[in-house]
Amino acid sequence: MNIAEIAKLAGVSSAAVSRYFNNGYISAEKKEAIRKVVEQTGYRPSVQAQTLRTKRTRMIGVIVPKIASVSIARVVEGILSVLNSSDYQMLLAVTENNPQKELEYLSAFSDKQVDGVILVATILTAKHKRFLKKPLVPVVVVGQEMSGCCCVYHDDYHAAYDLTRYVLDTGRRKPGYIGVMREDQAVGTERLRAYQDAVRDAGCEERADRFVIADFTWQSGYEKAAALLSLCGELDAVICATDSIAAGAMKYLRDHGYRIPEQILLAGMGDSEVGRLADPPLVTVHFAYEKSGELAAGMLLRAIGAESAEVQGVRLGYELIGRERQGISAASVR
């Protein structure tokens, strides 16, 4: 089967069939006639021929640091919701938190293997930034703010600041913080900076250096809860950079006889299922991860279709969740 034969069976021109397969405009009547013939014959156009003709692969590369992450899964779901309705397919690359692997995938994808790339970023090294300044195909970064590059990111600083102030407004004055590596600008640096600013603004200056650094796992949260108690001596609240870390901290505290929230209030960030299923549920912050994926995919598709892409940066808001969780009363937050 070829386009001419499909056109003959459908009673339309070859040009109409070509427009059908390339998402061009044709009448609803002709579209339905072609669709029926395609369905009956099982015809599929040659991907190689389409690529040579249109210079498009109809493929999008998506680079993520890991797959065992609820937040990243939600971002990918948002990306897919857009790609699935736009006749694009996704190639997923998982780097296992290896920045060098990210660079390798960026280079491979940019070598005309895909029409564009979405990078779900954690660490942006100097090499990343040099590459992203002049990419060979359009690139959108998700999760980190980067000047001169299309990006969709969250308001990590104000989210962590408001969460910390909320915890302090419940009367807690001996908080501690479990963060992540500072090389991650958004989750590592900005959330820690927000915690430190919030405790200083609340008159708890000495608590600003009461923090430890964990990995992005509940197991690390379990281990670092012990380290935080050793550092602080006494705690009445533990604020964590992620819900998974907070869940691990909660298990450690329970295993060692602490009452939650009576003795120690637990807070995380991400509004994940693990936080909702905890007993009591975690005080947390909701980020629009799916929306970030949707916006990134839409931004990328527009960039692919444009002769000169406009650099855009979109910062998403957040919602503080759990004013009545852990048996604490509501407090006013900014």
ZAMARGU-4260 file (C-alpha; in steps of 0.2 Angstrom, whole numbers, plus 5000, padded with zeros to 4 digits):
<rodrens>
0) 5000/5000/5000 | 5005/5018/4997 | 4997/5035/4997 | 4991/5034/4980 | 4982/5018/4983
5) 4975/5024/5000 | 4968/5040/4990 | 4960/5029/4977 | 4951/5018/4990 | 4945/5033/5000
10) 4940/5043/4984 | 4951/5058/4988 | 4967/5065/4981 | 4984/5060/4986 | 4987/5077/4993
15) 4973/5075/5005 | 4980/5059/5011 | 4997/5067/5013 | 4989/5081/5023 | 4980/5068/5034
20) 4996/5060/5039 | 5005/5077/5042 | 4991/5085/5052 | 4987/5097/5039 | 4969/5104/5036
25) 4956/5093/5027 | 4937/5092/5028 | 4929/5081/5041 | 4921/5071/5027 | 4938/5067/5019
30) 4947/5064/5035 | 4934/5051/5040 | 4935/5042/5023 | 4954/5041/5024 | 4953/5035/5042
35) 4941/5021/5038 | 4953/5015/5024 | 4968/5016/5035 | 4959/5006/5048 | 4953/4993/5036
40) 4970/4991/5027 | 4981/4993/5043 | 4992/5005/5033 | 5006/5014/5042 | 5016/5028/5033
45) 5035/5026/5033 | 5043/5035/5047 | 5060/5036/5038 | 5051/5044/5023 | 5042/5056/5034
50) 5058/5061/5043 | 5067/5064/5027 | 5053/5074/5019 | 5048/5085/5035 | 5065/5085/5044
55) 5055/5080/5059 | 5056/5063/5069 | 5040/5066/5079 | 5050/5061/5094 | 5053/5070/5110
60) 5068/5066/5122 | 5064/5067/5141 | 5078/5065/5153 | 5075/5062/5171 | 5087/5058/5186
65) 5077/5043/5192 | 5060/5034/5190 | 5057/5029/5208 | 5051/5046/5212 | 5033/5051/5214
70) 5036/5069/5209 | 5045/5065/5193 | 5032/5052/5188 | 5019/5066/5190 | 5030/5077/5179
75) 5031/5063/5166 | 5012/5060/5166 | 5010/5079/5163 | 5022/5078/5148 | 5013/5062/5141
80) 4996/5070/5142 | 5001/5083/5130 | 5012/5072/5118 | 4998/5059/5117 | 4986/5072/5110
85) 4999/5079/5098 | 5005/5064/5088 | 5022/5065/5096 | 5031/5050/5105 | 5042/5050/5120
90) 5060/5043/5122 | 5063/5042/5141 | 5081/5042/5147 | 5085/5039/5165 | 5102/5045/5172
95) 5102/5038/5190 | 5107/5055/5196 | 5123/5055/5186 | 5126/5073/5179 | 5138/5066/5166
100) 5125/5054/5159 | 5113/5069/5157 | 5126/5078/5146 | 5128/5062/5136 | 5109/5060/5133
105) 5108/5079/5129 | 5121/5077/5116 | 5114/5061/5109 | 5096/5068/5108 | 5102/5084/5100
110) 5111/5075/5086 | 5094/5075/5077 | 5088/5060/5085 | 5073/5069/5092 | 5064/5086/5088
115) 5066/5093/5106 | 5071/5088/5123 | 5064/5091/5141 | 5076/5090/5154 | 5070/5086/5172
120) 5085/5094/5181 | 5092/5093/5198 | 5111/5098/5196 | 5115/5110/5182 | 5134/5111/5181
125) 5144/5123/5171 | 5145/5111/5157 | 5126/5109/5157 | 5124/5128/5156 | 5136/5130/5142
130) 5127/5116/5132 | 5110/5124/5136 | 5115/5141/5130 | 5116/5135/5112 | 5107/5118/5110
135) 5105/5110/5093 | 5087/5107/5096 | 5074/5116/5107 | 5076/5111/5125 | 5065/5115/5140
140) 5071/5113/5158 | 5059/5107/5172 | 5062/5110/5190 | 5076/5122/5190 | 5076/5141/5185
145) 5089/5145/5172 | 5091/5162/5164 | 5093/5162/5145 | 5084/5145/5143 | 5066/5140/5142
150) 5061/5133/5159 | 5046/5128/5171 | 5050/5128/5189 | 5042/5130/5207 | 5043/5143/5220
155) 5053/5133/5231 | 5060/5147/5242 | 5043/5154/5247 | 5035/5137/5249 | 5048/5132/5261
160) 5048/5149/5270 | 5029/5148/5272 | 5029/5130/5278 | 5043/5134/5291 | 5033/5149/5297
165) 5017/5139/5299 | 5026/5126/5310 | 5033/5140/5320 | 5016/5148/5322 | 5010/5133/5330
170) 5021/5137/5345 | 5036/5126/5341 | 5052/5135/5345 | 5065/5121/5343 | 5064/5115/5325
175) 5077/5106/5315 | 5079/5103/5296 | 5083/5089/5285 | 5088/5094/5268 | 5097/5087/5252
180) 5113/5091/5243 | 5115/5110/5239 | 5121/5106/5221 | 5102/5105/5218 | 5098/5123/5218
185) 5079/5122/5220 | 5077/5108/5232 | 5094/5109/5241 | 5099/5127/5241 | 5083/5137/5240
190) 5073/5126/5253 | 5087/5127/5266 | 5089/5145/5263 | 5070/5148/5266 | 5071/5138/5282
195) 5085/5148/5289 | 5077/5164/5284 | 5061/5159/5292 | 5068/5154/5309 | 5079/5170/5309
200) 5064/5181/5306 | 5054/5172/5320 | 5068/5176/5332 | 5075/5158/5333 | 5092/5163/5326
205) 5101/5149/5334 | 5090/5136/5325 | 5097/5142/5308 | 5112/5130/5308 | 5101/5115/5315
210) 5101/5105/5299 | 5108/5089/5291 | 5109/5083/5273 | 5100/5067/5267 | 5098/5058/5251
215) 5081/5058/5242 | 5075/5042/5251 | 5065/5038/5266 | 5079/5027/5272 | 5090/5042/5272
220) 5077/5051/5281 | 5077/5038/5295 | 5096/5039/5297 | 5097/5058/5296 | 5083/5060/5310
225) 5095/5051/5322 | 5109/5063/5316 | 5098/5078/5318 | 5093/5073/5336 | 5111/5071/5340
230) 5115/5088/5333 | 5100/5097/5342 | 5099/5088/5358 | 5080/5093/5359 | 5067/5095/5345
235) 5049/5100/5344 | 5048/5100/5325 | 5057/5092/5310 | 5054/5100/5293 | 5060/5090/5278
240) 5065/5095/5260 | 5053/5081/5254 | 5039/5070/5260 | 5049/5054/5258 | 5063/5060/5269
245) 5049/5066/5282 | 5041/5048/5281 | 5058/5040/5286 | 5061/5053/5300 | 5043/5049/5306
250) 5047/5030/5307 | 5063/5033/5316 | 5055/5044/5329 | 5041/5032/5332 | 5053/5017/5333
255) 5062/5027/5347 | 5046/5032/5357 | 5043/5049/5352 | 5025/5055/5351 | 5019/5063/5335
260) 5014/5077/5335 | 5013/5080/5353 | 5032/5080/5356 | 5038/5082/5338 | 5028/5089/5323
265) 5033/5082/5306 | 5032/5092/5290 | 5038/5088/5272 | 5036/5095/5255 | 5028/5087/5239
270) 5010/5082/5245 | 5014/5064/5240 | 5004/5048/5244 | 5017/5043/5257 | 5013/5059/5266
275) 4995/5057/5265 | 4995/5039/5271 | 5007/5043/5286 | 4998/5042/5303 | 4995/5056/5306
280) 4997/5063/5288 | 5011/5075/5285 | 5010/5094/5285 | 5016/5097/5268 | 5016/5108/5252
285) 5008/5104/5236 | 5017/5108/5220 | 5009/5106/5203 | 5020/5093/5196 | 5008/5087/5182
290) 5005/5105/5177 | 5024/5108/5175 | 5025/5093/5163 | 5011/5100/5153 | 5018/5117/5152
295) 5035/5111/5147 | 5028/5100/5134 | 5017/5114/5127 | 5032/5126/5127 | 5043/5113/5118
300) 5031/5110/5104 | 5028/5128/5101 | 5047/5130/5100 | 5049/5116/5088 | 5036/5124/5076
305) 5044/5142/5078 | 5058/5148/5067 | 5065/5158/5082 | 5059/5152/5099 | 5056/5165/5113
310) 5065/5161/5129 | 5052/5158/5143 | 5053/5155/5161 | 5037/5150/5171 | 5037/5149/5190
315) 5022/5139/5197 | 5014/5143/5214 | 5011/5130/5228 | 4998/5126/5241 | 5001/5123/5260
320) 4992/5107/5265 | 4987/5101/5282 | 4982/5115/5293 | 4972/5102/5303 | 4984/5088/5301
325) 4993/5081/5315 | 4980/5088/5327 | 4987/5106/5326 | 4976/5121/5324 | 4975/5132/5309
330) 4988/5147/5308 | 4988/5161/5296 | 5001/5161/5283 | 5006/5173/5269
</rodrens>
